[in-house]
Amino acid sequence: MNHKEYTEAVERKEYPNDPQCPLGSKFINDAGEIQNLIEKCSLNSVAIITSKKGSQRSNHWHKQGDHFLYCISGSFIYYERDIDSEESQMYTIKQGMMIYTPPNKVHLPVFLEDPVFL
């Protein structure tokens, strides 16, 4: 599934099984680069989040809400599981990667470096 298909599926509430959201190609010219992160997807808010190495956030779930996390700098381990399961999936998220969390998924990022993410 490419980036456009992924974000359109989210918009239709057809949540992908893989939380690692593929990114589309960058537009690069002499002026620099443009990397689209979200296409054709309604948003409630956008936040810049900073954290400290060794800390963690979340370890909760959203009944209806969902979110994308795009790593601007640093890295983190992202744990995710269904609310009725004890078994987690683990993903390493590095600079330039994005992960998606649908409703009813317990999520826990543990920071390997001081990250900045959207």
DOVEXDO-356084 format. One record per residue: x, y, z of N, C-alpha, C, O in turn; residue in three letters; residue number from 0. Coordinates in pm, 1 decimal, decimal comma, padded with zeros to 6 digits. Layout:
<recs>
+----------+----------+----------+----------+----------+----------+----------+----------+----------+----------+----------+----------+-----+-----+
!     n_c1 !     n_c2 !     n_c3 !    ca_c1 !    ca_c2 !    ca_c3 !     c_c1 !     c_c2 !     c_c3 !     o_c1 !     o_c2 !     o_c3 !   r !   k !
+----------+----------+----------+----------+----------+----------+----------+----------+----------+----------+----------+----------+-----+-----+
!        X !        Y !        Z !        X !        Y !        Z !        X !        Y !        Z !        X !        Y !        Z ! ALA ! NUM !
...
+----------+----------+----------+----------+----------+----------+----------+----------+----------+----------+----------+----------+-----+-----+
</recs>
This chain:
<recs>
+----------+----------+----------+----------+----------+----------+----------+----------+----------+----------+----------+----------+-----+-----+
!     n_c1 !     n_c2 !     n_c3 !    ca_c1 !    ca_c2 !    ca_c3 !     c_c1 !     c_c2 !     c_c3 !     o_c1 !     o_c2 !     o_c3 !   r !   k !
+----------+----------+----------+----------+----------+----------+----------+----------+----------+----------+----------+----------+-----+-----+
!  00084,3 ! -00116,8 !  00000,0 !  00000,0 !  00000,0 !  00000,0 !  00089,4 !  00123,8 !  00000,0 !  00181,1 !  00134,2 !  00081,4 ! MET !   0 !
!  00063,1 !  00216,6 ! -00090,1 !  00143,3 !  00338,5 ! -00094,0 !  00084,9 !  00443,3 !  00001,6 ! -00018,4 !  00420,7 !  00064,5 ! ASN !   1 !
!  00152,0 !  00557,2 !  00011,3 !  00113,4 !  00661,9 !  00105,4 ! -00029,4 !  00711,2 !  00083,0 ! -00107,4 !  00722,4 !  00177,6 ! HIS !   2 !
! -00062,3 !  00740,0 ! -00039,4 ! -00196,0 !  00792,3 ! -00071,0 ! -00302,9 !  00689,3 ! -00035,4 ! -00403,4 !  00724,0 !  00026,6 ! LYS !   3 !
! -00283,0 !  00564,9 ! -00073,2 ! -00379,6 !  00459,3 ! -00040,8 ! -00394,2 !  00442,0 !  00110,0 ! -00504,7 !  00421,5 !  00160,2 ! GLU !   4 !
! -00282,5 !  00450,4 !  00181,8 ! -00283,5 !  00434,6 !  00327,3 ! -00367,6 !  00543,9 !  00393,4 ! -00457,1 !  00514,3 !  00472,5 ! TYR !   5 !
! -00338,7 !  00669,9 !  00361,0 ! -00411,2 !  00779,5 !  00425,2 ! -00558,2 !  00784,0 !  00381,2 ! -00644,3 !  00823,4 !  00459,9 ! THR !   6 !
! -00587,6 !  00744,9 !  00258,9 ! -00728,0 !  00737,5 !  00215,7 ! -00802,4 !  00627,2 !  00290,7 ! -00919,5 !  00644,2 !  00324,8 ! GLU !   7 !
! -00736,1 !  00514,1 !  00317,0 ! -00798,1 !  00406,8 !  00396,1 ! -00829,2 !  00456,0 !  00536,6 ! -00936,5 !  00427,5 !  00589,8 ! ALA !   8 !
! -00737,0 !  00529,2 !  00597,0 ! -00760,4 !  00585,9 !  00730,6 ! -00880,8 !  00679,3 !  00727,4 ! -00965,2 !  00674,8 !  00816,9 ! VAL !   9 !
! -00889,0 !  00762,4 !  00626,5 ! -01001,0 !  00856,3 !  00614,5 ! -01134,6 !  00781,2 !  00605,5 ! -01235,7 !  00829,0 !  00656,9 ! GLU !  10 !
! -01135,7 !  00665,4 !  00541,3 ! -01257,2 !  00583,1 !  00529,7 ! -01281,3 !  00498,5 !  00655,4 ! -01379,5 !  00424,6 !  00662,7 ! ARG !  11 !
! -01191,8 !  00509,5 !  00754,0 ! -01195,9 !  00430,5 !  00877,7 ! -01174,4 !  00281,0 !  00850,4 ! -01226,7 !  00194,8 !  00921,1 ! LYS !  12 !
! -01096,3 !  00253,4 !  00746,5 ! -01052,4 !  00117,3 !  00714,7 ! -00906,6 !  00109,5 !  00758,7 ! -00815,6 !  00125,9 !  00677,6 ! GLU !  13 !
! -00885,4 !  00084,4 !  00886,6 ! -00754,1 !  00098,5 !  00946,6 ! -00657,6 ! -00009,7 !  00899,9 ! -00687,6 ! -00128,5 !  00912,3 ! TYR !  14 !
! -00541,6 !  00029,7 !  00846,1 ! -00440,5 ! -00067,1 !  00800,5 ! -00385,8 ! -00150,1 !  00916,6 ! -00381,0 ! -00103,2 !  01030,4 ! PRO !  15 !
! -00345,3 ! -00272,1 !  00887,5 ! -00287,9 ! -00360,3 !  00989,2 ! -00148,2 ! -00317,8 !  01030,5 ! -00110,5 ! -00335,3 !  01146,4 ! ASN !  16 !
! -00071,9 ! -00263,4 !  00939,9 !  00065,5 ! -00221,4 !  00969,1 !  00064,6 ! -00075,2 !  01011,6 !  00023,6 !  00010,0 !  00932,8 ! ASP !  17 !
!  00108,7 ! -00042,4 !  01134,4 !  00106,1 !  00096,5 !  01178,3 !  00213,1 !  00183,4 !  01113,6 !  00206,9 !  00305,9 !  01123,7 ! PRO !  18 !
!  00310,7 !  00122,8 !  01047,8 !  00416,7 !  00201,4 !  00984,6 !  00363,0 !  00259,2 !  00854,2 !  00346,1 !  00187,9 !  00755,3 ! GLN !  19 !
!  00337,0 !  00387,9 !  00855,9 !  00275,4 !  00455,5 !  00742,2 !  00381,8 !  00489,1 !  00637,1 !  00476,9 !  00561,8 !  00665,8 ! CYS !  20 !
!  00365,5 !  00435,9 !  00515,9 !  00463,9 !  00469,0 !  00411,7 !  00452,1 !  00616,1 !  00372,8 !  00343,0 !  00673,1 !  00373,5 ! PRO !  21 !
!  00563,8 !  00675,7 !  00339,5 !  00565,0 !  00813,2 !  00292,0 !  00581,0 !  00813,6 !  00141,0 !  00644,1 !  00724,8 !  00083,8 ! LEU !  22 !
!  00523,7 !  00913,4 !  00077,6 !  00537,4 !  00927,2 ! -00066,8 !  00673,9 !  00982,7 ! -00102,9 !  00755,6 !  01012,6 ! -00015,9 ! GLY !  23 !
!  00696,6 !  00995,5 ! -00230,4 !  00823,4 !  01050,1 ! -00278,1 !  00835,1 !  01196,9 ! -00241,3 !  00736,1 !  01269,9 ! -00236,6 ! SER !  24 !
!  00957,5 !  01238,1 ! -00215,6 !  00984,6 !  01379,3 ! -00188,9 !  00989,4 !  01454,8 ! -00320,8 !  01031,9 !  01401,0 ! -00423,0 ! LYS !  25 !
!  00945,2 !  01580,9 ! -00317,5 !  00964,4 !  01671,3 ! -00429,8 !  01092,7 !  01746,4 ! -00401,2 !  01102,0 !  01818,2 ! -00301,6 ! PHE !  26 !
!  01191,1 !  01730,6 ! -00487,2 !  01321,4 !  01791,1 ! -00465,6 !  01356,6 !  01878,9 ! -00585,2 !  01347,3 !  01836,5 ! -00700,4 ! ILE !  27 !
!  01397,2 !  02002,4 ! -00555,3 !  01449,6 !  02090,1 ! -00659,7 !  01560,0 !  02176,3 ! -00598,7 !  01602,5 !  02151,8 ! -00485,8 ! ASN !  28 !
!  01605,6 !  02275,2 ! -00671,4 !  01716,1 !  02359,2 ! -00624,0 !  01682,7 !  02436,2 ! -00496,7 !  01773,3 !  02476,5 ! -00423,7 ! ASP !  29 !
!  01553,7 !  02457,4 ! -00468,9 !  01512,7 !  02532,2 ! -00350,5 !  01509,0 !  02445,7 ! -00224,7 !  01505,4 !  02498,5 ! -00113,6 ! ALA !  30 !
!  01509,8 !  02313,3 ! -00241,1 !  01505,2 !  02224,2 ! -00124,9 !  01413,6 !  02104,7 ! -00148,4 !  01402,5 !  02054,2 ! -00260,1 ! GLY !  31 !
!  01347,7 !  02059,8 ! -00040,2 !  01264,4 !  01940,3 ! -00045,5 !  01128,0 !  01966,4 !  00015,9 !  01113,7 !  02048,1 !  00106,9 ! GLU !  32 !
!  01027,8 !  01895,6 ! -00035,4 !  00894,3 !  01893,1 !  00024,3 !  00856,1 !  01746,8 !  00043,6 !  00859,4 !  01667,8 ! -00050,9 ! ILE !  33 !
!  00819,8 !  01711,4 !  00166,8 !  00773,4 !  01575,8 !  00198,5 !  00630,4 !  01586,3 !  00249,9 !  00608,2 !  01633,0 !  00361,6 ! GLN !  34 !
!  00532,3 !  01542,9 !  00169,1 !  00394,5 !  01541,1 !  00216,4 !  00380,7 !  01432,5 !  00322,1 !  00427,6 !  01320,3 !  00303,1 ! ASN !  35 !
!  00315,6 !  01466,3 !  00434,9 !  00295,2 !  01370,5 !  00542,6 !  00153,4 !  01315,9 !  00544,7 !  00134,2 !  01196,1 !  00565,6 ! LEU !  36 !
!  00055,4 !  01399,5 !  00523,8 ! -00084,1 !  01358,8 !  00526,5 ! -00151,2 !  01409,5 !  00399,4 ! -00138,5 !  01526,9 !  00364,7 ! ILE !  37 !
! -00222,3 !  01321,4 !  00330,3 ! -00294,8 !  01360,0 !  00210,4 ! -00440,2 !  01317,2 !  00224,5 ! -00469,3 !  01205,3 !  00266,7 ! GLU !  38 !
! -00529,8 !  01406,3 !  00189,3 ! -00673,0 !  01375,8 !  00187,7 ! -00720,6 !  01311,5 !  00316,8 ! -00785,9 !  01207,1 !  00315,4 ! LYS !  39 !
! -00687,6 !  01374,6 !  00427,6 ! -00723,2 !  01319,7 !  00557,6 ! -00762,0 !  01435,3 !  00649,0 ! -00686,9 !  01532,0 !  00662,1 ! CYS !  40 !
! -00878,1 !  01425,9 !  00712,1 ! -00919,1 !  01532,9 !  00803,0 ! -00836,6 !  01526,5 !  00930,5 ! -00803,0 !  01418,4 !  00978,8 ! SER !  41 !
! -00804,6 !  01642,7 !  00984,1 ! -00723,4 !  01651,2 !  01104,7 ! -00795,4 !  01732,9 !  01210,7 ! -00861,7 !  01831,9 !  01180,0 ! LEU !  42 !
! -00781,9 !  01690,9 !  01334,4 ! -00836,3 !  01768,9 !  01445,3 ! -00731,8 !  01863,2 !  01501,9 ! -00765,2 !  01973,0 !  01546,4 ! ASN !  43 !
! -00606,1 !  01821,9 !  01500,8 ! -00499,7 !  01906,8 !  01553,1 ! -00365,1 !  01856,0 !  01502,3 ! -00352,7 !  01742,4 !  01456,5 ! SER !  44 !
! -00265,5 !  01942,7 !  01511,7 ! -00126,7 !  01906,9 !  01483,3 ! -00044,0 !  01964,6 !  01597,6 ! -00060,3 !  02081,3 !  01633,2 ! VAL !  45 !
!  00045,0 !  01883,4 !  01655,5 !  00126,4 !  01927,7 !  01768,4 !  00271,9 !  01891,4 !  01744,9 !  00301,5 !  01790,8 !  01680,5 ! ALA !  46 !
!  00362,5 !  01972,7 !  01796,7 !  00504,3 !  01938,7 !  01801,8 !  00530,5 !  01889,4 !  01943,4 !  00498,5 !  01957,6 !  02040,8 ! ILE !  47 !
!  00588,9 !  01770,5 !  01954,1 !  00613,7 !  01708,5 !  02084,0 !  00763,3 !  01683,2 !  02098,7 !  00826,9 !  01629,3 !  02008,1 ! ILE !  48 !
!  00818,5 !  01721,7 !  02212,0 !  00956,8 !  01689,3 !  02245,2 !  00955,1 !  01601,0 !  02369,5 !  00865,6 !  01611,8 !  02453,4 ! THR !  49 !
!  01052,4 !  01515,6 !  02380,1 !  01061,8 !  01426,0 !  02495,3 !  01208,1 !  01405,2 !  02530,5 !  01297,2 !  01444,8 !  02455,3 ! SER !  50 !
!  01231,9 !  01344,1 !  02642,9 !  01367,6 !  01318,6 !  02690,7 !  01404,7 !  01172,0 !  02670,9 !  01321,2 !  01083,0 !  02687,3 ! LYS !  51 !
!  01530,2 !  01148,2 !  02635,8 !  01583,6 !  01013,6 !  02622,2 !  01552,9 !  00932,9 !  02748,7 !  01571,2 !  00981,1 !  02860,5 ! LYS !  52 !
!  01506,7 !  00810,7 !  02729,2 !  01475,9 !  00721,6 !  02840,2 !  01335,8 !  00737,1 !  02897,0 !  01291,7 !  00653,6 !  02976,0 ! GLY !  53 !
!  01265,4 !  00842,2 !  02858,2 !  01128,2 !  00860,9 !  02907,8 !  01029,2 !  00789,2 !  02816,2 !  01066,4 !  00734,7 !  02712,3 ! SER !  54 !
!  00904,6 !  00790,5 !  02856,4 !  00798,8 !  00731,8 !  02774,9 !  00674,0 !  00817,1 !  02787,7 !  00660,6 !  00895,6 !  02881,6 ! GLN !  55 !
!  00583,6 !  00801,5 !  02693,7 !  00456,9 !  00874,6 !  02694,3 !  00344,2 !  00776,1 !  02665,5 !  00367,0 !  00662,8 !  02623,0 ! ARG !  56 !
!  00225,5 !  00821,5 !  02689,3 !  00104,2 !  00749,8 !  02651,1 !  00079,5 !  00628,5 !  02738,9 !  00045,6 !  00642,8 !  02856,4 ! SER !  57 !
!  00096,0 !  00508,9 !  02683,1 !  00055,6 !  00382,5 !  02744,2 ! -00093,7 !  00388,9 !  02774,2 ! -00139,7 !  00355,8 !  02883,5 ! ASN !  58 !
! -00167,6 !  00433,3 !  02671,3 ! -00312,7 !  00442,5 !  02679,7 ! -00371,3 !  00413,5 !  02542,4 ! -00298,1 !  00383,2 !  02448,2 ! HIS !  59 !
! -00501,0 !  00422,6 !  02531,3 ! -00569,1 !  00402,6 !  02403,9 ! -00680,1 !  00505,2 !  02390,4 ! -00722,4 !  00566,5 !  02488,5 ! TRP !  60 !
! -00726,7 !  00523,1 !  02267,3 ! -00833,7 !  00618,3 !  02237,0 ! -00954,6 !  00540,9 !  02186,3 ! -00943,9 !  00460,4 !  02093,8 ! HIS !  61 !
! -01067,9 !  00566,0 !  02247,0 ! -01190,1 !  00496,0 !  02205,7 ! -01227,7 !  00531,4 !  02061,6 ! -01266,5 !  00444,2 !  01983,9 ! LYS !  62 !
! -01216,0 !  00658,4 !  02027,2 ! -01251,8 !  00700,7 !  01891,5 ! -01138,3 !  00770,5 !  01818,4 ! -01135,4 !  00770,2 !  01695,3 ! GLN !  63 !
! -01045,8 !  00829,7 !  01890,6 ! -00939,8 !  00907,8 !  01827,6 ! -00830,9 !  00822,1 !  01766,5 ! -00814,0 !  00705,4 !  01801,8 ! GLY !  64 !
! -00759,2 !  00880,7 !  01676,2 ! -00644,6 !  00816,9 !  01612,8 ! -00537,8 !  00923,2 !  01593,2 ! -00564,9 !  01042,0 !  01610,5 ! ASP !  65 !
! -00416,0 !  00881,9 !  01557,2 ! -00313,0 !  00981,2 !  01528,8 ! -00197,0 !  00923,3 !  01449,1 ! -00169,0 !  00803,4 !  01451,0 ! HIS !  66 !
! -00131,3 !  01014,6 !  01379,1 ! -00007,1 !  00987,8 !  01310,4 !  00104,4 !  01049,1 !  01394,5 !  00085,2 !  01154,7 !  01454,6 ! PHE !  67 !
!  00220,3 !  00984,3 !  01399,3 !  00339,5 !  01041,5 !  01461,2 !  00449,9 !  01041,5 !  01355,7 !  00487,3 !  00936,1 !  01304,4 ! LEU !  68 !
!  00501,2 !  01159,0 !  01323,8 !  00611,9 !  01172,1 !  01229,3 !  00734,9 !  01214,6 !  01307,3 !  00732,3 !  01316,7 !  01376,1 ! TYR !  69 !
!  00842,1 !  01138,3 !  01297,7 !  00964,5 !  01164,2 !  01372,5 !  01052,4 !  01264,4 !  01295,9 !  01107,7 !  01232,7 !  01190,5 ! CYS !  70 !
!  01063,8 !  01385,3 !  01351,1 !  01147,5 !  01488,7 !  01291,0 !  01294,8 !  01463,1 !  01322,9 !  01381,3 !  01476,0 !  01236,2 ! ILE !  71 !
!  01322,1 !  01426,8 !  01448,4 !  01459,2 !  01395,5 !  01488,9 !  01454,9 !  01298,3 !  01606,4 !  01352,9 !  01284,6 !  01674,0 ! SER !  72 !
!  01568,0 !  01230,9 !  01629,3 !  01574,9 !  01132,1 !  01737,1 !  01517,6 !  00998,9 !  01692,6 !  01503,9 !  00972,2 !  01573,3 ! GLY !  73 !
!  01484,2 !  00915,5 !  01790,7 !  01425,9 !  00784,6 !  01760,4 !  01353,0 !  00732,4 !  01883,6 !  01375,8 !  00777,2 !  01995,9 ! SER !  74 !
!  01264,6 !  00636,3 !  01858,8 !  01192,4 !  00575,1 !  01969,4 !  01144,9 !  00435,7 !  01932,2 !  01129,8 !  00402,6 !  01814,6 ! PHE !  75 !
!  01121,7 !  00355,2 !  02034,3 !  01059,4 !  00224,8 !  02017,3 !  00910,7 !  00246,7 !  02040,2 !  00871,8 !  00309,7 !  02138,5 ! ILE !  76 !
!  00828,2 !  00195,9 !  01951,5 !  00683,5 !  00213,4 !  01959,7 !  00619,0 !  00078,1 !  01982,2 !  00627,1 ! -00010,5 !  01897,2 ! TYR !  77 !
!  00555,0 !  00062,7 !  02096,6 !  00482,6 ! -00059,9 !  02129,1 !  00334,5 ! -00036,1 !  02104,4 !  00281,1 !  00070,1 !  02136,4 ! TYR !  78 !
!  00268,8 ! -00136,5 !  02047,0 !  00127,1 ! -00125,5 !  02016,7 !  00061,6 ! -00261,2 !  02039,2 !  00119,2 ! -00365,2 !  02007,5 ! GLU !  79 !
! -00060,5 ! -00258,7 !  02094,9 ! -00135,8 ! -00383,1 !  02113,4 ! -00284,4 ! -00352,2 !  02112,3 ! -00325,8 ! -00239,1 !  02137,8 ! ARG !  80 !
! -00364,6 ! -00454,3 !  02082,2 ! -00509,2 ! -00442,1 !  02092,8 ! -00546,2 ! -00427,9 !  02239,6 ! -00475,7 ! -00480,0 !  02326,0 ! ASP !  81 !
! -00655,9 ! -00358,2 !  02269,6 ! -00692,7 ! -00335,2 !  02409,0 ! -00726,7 ! -00464,3 !  02483,4 ! -00718,8 ! -00468,8 !  02606,2 ! ILE !  82 !
! -00764,2 ! -00568,5 !  02410,8 ! -00799,7 ! -00695,1 !  02475,6 ! -00688,0 ! -00799,5 !  02466,1 ! -00713,2 ! -00919,0 !  02481,3 ! ASP !  83 !
! -00565,5 ! -00754,8 !  02441,0 ! -00451,9 ! -00844,9 !  02426,8 ! -00337,4 ! -00799,2 !  02516,6 ! -00323,8 ! -00680,4 !  02545,6 ! SER !  84 !
! -00256,6 ! -00892,8 !  02559,7 ! -00135,7 ! -00862,0 !  02635,7 ! -00012,1 ! -00862,3 !  02545,7 !  00095,2 ! -00818,7 !  02587,3 ! GLU !  85 !
! -00027,2 ! -00911,0 !  02423,2 !  00084,9 ! -00923,6 !  02330,6 !  00103,4 ! -00795,8 !  02248,6 !  00012,6 ! -00752,6 !  02177,6 ! GLU !  86 !
!  00221,6 ! -00736,7 !  02259,3 !  00252,7 ! -00612,2 !  02188,3 !  00336,1 ! -00639,0 !  02063,7 !  00410,5 ! -00736,8 !  02056,2 ! SER !  87 !
!  00321,9 ! -00550,1 !  01966,8 !  00410,8 ! -00543,0 !  01851,8 !  00507,9 ! -00429,3 !  01881,3 !  00470,0 ! -00329,8 !  01943,1 ! GLN !  88 !
!  00631,8 ! -00443,1 !  01838,0 !  00733,3 ! -00341,6 !  01862,6 !  00788,3 ! -00290,7 !  01729,3 !  00817,5 ! -00369,1 !  01639,0 ! MET !  89 !
!  00801,9 ! -00159,2 !  01718,3 !  00853,8 ! -00095,0 !  01597,2 !  00959,0 !  00007,0 !  01637,8 !  00940,5 !  00080,3 !  01734,9 ! TYR !  90 !
!  01069,0 !  00012,0 !  01564,2 !  01170,1 !  00114,8 !  01585,4 !  01143,0 !  00227,1 !  01486,6 !  01143,1 !  00205,8 !  01365,3 ! THR !  91 !
!  01119,8 !  00345,9 !  01539,1 !  01087,6 !  00461,9 !  01456,3 !  01205,0 !  00559,2 !  01462,4 !  01247,7 !  00601,0 !  01570,1 ! ILE !  92 !
!  01255,5 !  00593,7 !  01345,7 !  01371,3 !  00683,2 !  01335,9 !  01332,7 !  00809,7 !  01261,0 !  01223,0 !  00820,6 !  01206,2 ! LYS !  93 !
!  01424,1 !  00903,7 !  01259,8 !  01403,9 !  01029,4 !  01188,4 !  01352,6 !  01002,8 !  01048,1 !  01406,5 !  00918,6 !  00976,2 ! GLN !  94 !
!  01246,7 !  01075,8 !  01008,7 !  01191,4 !  01063,2 !  00874,1 !  01088,9 !  00952,7 !  00858,1 !  01040,7 !  00929,7 !  00747,2 ! GLY !  95 !
!  01054,1 !  00883,3 !  00966,3 !  00954,2 !  00777,2 !  00959,7 !  00824,2 !  00823,8 !  01025,1 !  00824,1 !  00914,7 !  01108,2 ! MET !  96 !
!  00713,9 !  00760,4 !  00986,3 !  00583,7 !  00794,6 !  01043,4 !  00510,4 !  00667,2 !  01081,1 !  00519,8 !  00565,8 !  01012,0 ! MET !  97 !
!  00437,2 !  00673,6 !  01191,9 !  00359,1 !  00560,4 !  01240,1 !  00216,6 !  00608,0 !  01266,5 !  00194,6 !  00723,9 !  01301,7 ! ILE !  98 !
!  00120,3 !  00517,9 !  01249,2 ! -00021,1 !  00550,7 !  01266,0 ! -00081,3 !  00462,5 !  01374,9 ! -00051,8 !  00343,2 !  01382,1 ! TYR !  99 !
! -00166,1 !  00521,8 !  01459,9 ! -00236,3 !  00447,9 !  01563,6 ! -00386,4 !  00467,1 !  01546,6 ! -00435,7 !  00579,0 !  01560,5 ! THR ! 100 !
! -00460,5 !  00359,7 !  01516,5 ! -00606,2 !  00369,1 !  01505,0 ! -00672,4 !  00364,9 !  01643,0 ! -00603,7 !  00344,1 !  01743,1 ! PRO ! 101 !
! -00803,5 !  00384,0 !  01650,0 ! -00873,4 !  00368,8 !  01777,8 ! -00853,8 !  00227,7 !  01834,5 ! -00828,4 !  00132,5 !  01760,8 ! PRO ! 102 !
! -00866,3 !  00217,2 !  01965,6 ! -00862,7 !  00088,6 !  02037,3 ! -00729,2 !  00015,5 !  02031,6 ! -00724,7 ! -00106,7 !  02045,7 ! ASN ! 103 !
! -00621,4 !  00088,7 !  02011,2 ! -00486,4 !  00031,2 !  02017,2 ! -00411,0 !  00097,3 !  02132,2 ! -00395,8 !  00219,5 !  02134,9 ! LYS ! 104 !
! -00364,6 !  00017,6 !  02225,7 ! -00281,2 !  00069,8 !  02332,7 ! -00145,0 !  00100,7 !  02270,4 ! -00089,1 !  00017,3 !  02199,1 ! VAL ! 105 !
! -00092,2 !  00218,8 !  02296,7 !  00034,9 !  00258,7 !  02236,4 !  00127,5 !  00318,6 !  02341,8 !  00084,8 !  00389,2 !  02433,2 ! HIS ! 106 !
!  00255,6 !  00287,7 !  02325,3 !  00357,1 !  00330,6 !  02421,4 !  00488,4 !  00357,0 !  02348,6 !  00556,4 !  00262,2 !  02309,3 ! LEU ! 107 !
!  00526,1 !  00484,3 !  02329,5 !  00659,2 !  00513,1 !  02276,7 !  00760,6 !  00525,9 !  02391,5 !  00734,2 !  00590,7 !  02492,7 ! PRO ! 108 !
!  00876,6 !  00462,7 !  02373,1 !  00987,8 !  00471,0 !  02468,1 !  01103,3 !  00534,1 !  02391,2 !  01143,7 !  00482,8 !  02286,8 ! VAL ! 109 !
!  01156,9 !  00645,4 !  02442,4 !  01248,3 !  00727,8 !  02364,9 !  01393,7 !  00687,3 !  02383,0 !  01445,5 !  00684,1 !  02494,6 ! PHE ! 110 !
!  01458,8 !  00656,1 !  02270,5 !  01599,0 !  00614,7 !  02267,1 !  01692,5 !  00735,0 !  02266,6 !  01805,2 !  00727,5 !  02315,5 ! LEU ! 111 !
!  01644,7 !  00845,5 !  02211,2 !  01717,2 !  00971,2 !  02202,5 !  01615,5 !  01081,5 !  02232,1 !  01495,4 !  01054,9 !  02236,6 ! GLU ! 112 !
!  01661,4 !  01202,5 !  02251,9 !  01566,9 !  01314,6 !  02268,9 !  01497,5 !  01337,6 !  02134,2 !  01558,6 !  01393,1 !  02042,9 ! ASP ! 113 !
!  01370,5 !  01295,8 !  02119,9 !  01304,7 !  01310,6 !  01990,7 !  01222,8 !  01438,5 !  01980,4 !  01183,4 !  01498,0 !  02080,7 ! PRO ! 114 !
!  01198,7 !  01478,4 !  01857,8 !  01100,8 !  01580,5 !  01824,4 !  01010,6 !  01515,1 !  01719,8 !  01058,5 !  01461,6 !  01619,8 ! VAL ! 115 !
!  00880,9 !  01519,9 !  01743,9 !  00790,0 !  01459,9 !  01646,3 !  00660,5 !  01537,7 !  01637,8 !  00624,0 !  01611,9 !  01729,0 ! PHE ! 116 !
!  00591,4 !  01518,9 !  01525,7 !  00459,5 !  01579,9 !  01502,0 !  00355,1 !  01474,4 !  01528,1 !  00235,6 !  01501,1 !  01515,0 ! LEU ! 117 !
+----------+----------+----------+----------+----------+----------+----------+----------+----------+----------+----------+----------+-----+-----+
</recs>
